[in-house]
Amino acid sequence: MSPTRRKLILAGTIIVLALIFAAYQGARSSAVYYLTPSEFAARPDLRWARIRLAGTVQAGSLRKAEGIARFVLADPRAAYGVRFAGALPDLFAEGREVLVEGRFDAAGILQASQVISTHPVEYKEKSPKR
């Protein structure tokens, strides 16, 4: 085999491996993982990591003032306070399931950078006024 042919095979192999690695990294970073409050409570190693929590907005916990929303995200076994500066989704309401992404501060409050509201299993359109 000629030296030129070896170099081409080596270069081709490196390019294919780089493409495989890039595809793997892209797929890994786009995967959406989340924990429930109970699962997060069992994982103290994630305390300072950027996380996604999925739970229910506790009834009576929503407070809005000066563009900042505060509420409690809960499941049957654990609950965490959340602070979010921004516009809440249209479907956001107490008693609804939401997905919250952010980091916990030193006081144990989840500083959310994103709040995503899930839609109800059974969606009913509001009846038009006649």
C-alpha positions as CSV (number, residue, x, y, z in Angstrom):
1,M,0.0,0.0,0.0
2,S,1.4,3.4,-1.0
3,P,2.1,6.1,1.7
4,T,-0.5,8.4,0.0
5,R,-3.2,5.8,0.3
6,R,-2.4,5.2,4.0
7,K,-2.7,8.9,4.7
8,L,-6.0,9.1,2.9
9,I,-7.3,6.1,4.9
10,L,-6.1,7.6,8.1
11,A,-7.6,11.0,7.3
12,G,-10.9,9.3,6.4
13,T,-11.0,7.3,9.6
14,I,-10.3,10.4,11.7
15,I,-13.1,12.3,9.9
16,V,-15.6,9.5,10.4
17,L,-14.7,9.2,14.1
18,A,-15.1,13.0,14.6
19,L,-18.5,12.9,12.9
20,I,-19.6,10.0,15.2
21,F,-18.4,11.8,18.3
22,A,-20.2,15.0,17.2
23,A,-23.4,13.1,16.6
24,Y,-23.2,11.4,20.0
25,Q,-22.5,14.7,21.8
26,G,-25.5,16.4,20.0
27,A,-27.8,13.6,20.9
28,R,-26.7,13.5,24.5
29,S,-27.1,17.3,25.0
30,S,-30.5,17.4,23.5
31,A,-32.0,14.6,25.7
32,V,-34.4,16.1,28.2
33,Y,-34.2,14.6,31.6
34,Y,-36.0,15.7,34.7
35,L,-36.6,14.6,38.2
36,T,-39.6,14.8,40.5
37,P,-39.1,16.6,43.8
38,S,-39.0,13.2,45.6
39,E,-36.3,11.9,43.3
40,F,-34.3,15.1,43.7
41,A,-34.5,14.9,47.5
42,A,-32.8,11.5,47.3
43,R,-29.9,12.9,45.2
44,P,-28.0,15.4,47.4
45,D,-25.1,15.2,44.9
46,L,-27.2,17.3,42.5
47,R,-27.8,20.1,44.9
48,W,-25.7,22.7,43.0
49,A,-26.2,21.3,39.5
50,R,-28.4,22.8,36.9
51,I,-31.5,20.6,37.0
52,R,-35.1,20.1,35.7
53,L,-37.8,19.3,38.2
54,A,-41.3,18.2,37.2
55,G,-44.1,18.5,39.7
56,T,-47.4,20.2,40.6
57,V,-47.7,23.9,41.5
58,Q,-49.0,23.7,45.1
59,A,-52.4,25.3,45.6
60,G,-52.3,28.6,47.4
61,S,-48.5,29.0,46.9
62,L,-48.4,31.3,43.9
63,R,-47.3,34.9,44.6
64,K,-46.5,37.5,41.9
65,A,-44.9,40.8,42.5
66,E,-42.9,43.2,40.2
67,G,-42.5,40.6,37.5
68,I,-41.3,37.9,39.8
69,A,-43.3,34.7,40.5
70,R,-42.8,32.6,43.6
71,F,-44.5,29.2,44.0
72,V,-44.0,25.8,45.5
73,L,-43.3,22.8,43.2
74,A,-44.4,19.6,44.9
75,D,-45.2,15.9,44.6
76,P,-46.7,13.7,47.3
77,R,-43.4,13.4,49.2
78,A,-41.4,16.6,48.7
79,A,-41.8,20.2,47.9
80,Y,-39.4,23.1,46.9
81,G,-39.8,26.8,46.6
82,V,-39.3,28.3,43.1
83,R,-38.5,31.8,42.1
84,F,-39.0,32.9,38.4
85,A,-38.4,36.3,36.9
86,G,-40.3,36.4,33.6
87,A,-43.6,35.7,31.9
88,L,-45.3,32.5,33.0
89,P,-46.8,30.2,30.3
90,D,-50.5,30.8,29.5
91,L,-51.4,27.3,30.9
92,F,-49.6,27.9,34.2
93,A,-51.9,27.7,37.2
94,E,-52.0,26.3,40.7
95,G,-52.7,22.6,40.8
96,R,-51.1,22.2,37.3
97,E,-48.1,20.1,36.4
98,V,-45.0,22.1,35.3
99,L,-41.4,21.5,34.4
100,V,-39.0,24.0,35.9
101,E,-35.3,24.4,34.9
102,G,-32.7,26.2,37.0
103,R,-30.3,26.0,40.0
104,F,-30.8,26.1,43.7
105,D,-29.4,29.1,45.6
106,A,-27.9,29.0,49.1
107,A,-31.3,29.5,50.7
108,G,-32.7,26.3,49.0
109,I,-34.9,28.2,46.5
110,L,-34.8,27.0,42.9
111,Q,-33.9,30.0,40.8
112,A,-35.7,29.1,37.6
113,S,-34.5,30.1,34.2
114,Q,-37.4,28.4,32.4
115,V,-40.9,27.3,33.4
116,I,-42.8,25.0,31.0
117,S,-46.5,24.2,31.7
118,T,-47.9,20.9,30.6
119,H,-51.3,20.7,29.1
120,P,-54.1,18.7,30.7
121,V,-54.7,15.2,29.5
122,E,-58.2,16.1,28.5
123,Y,-58.3,19.6,26.9
124,K,-61.6,21.3,26.7
125,E,-62.1,24.4,24.6
126,K,-63.8,27.3,26.3
127,S,-67.4,27.5,25.0
128,P,-67.8,30.6,22.8
129,K,-70.1,33.4,24.1
130,R,-73.2,33.8,22.1
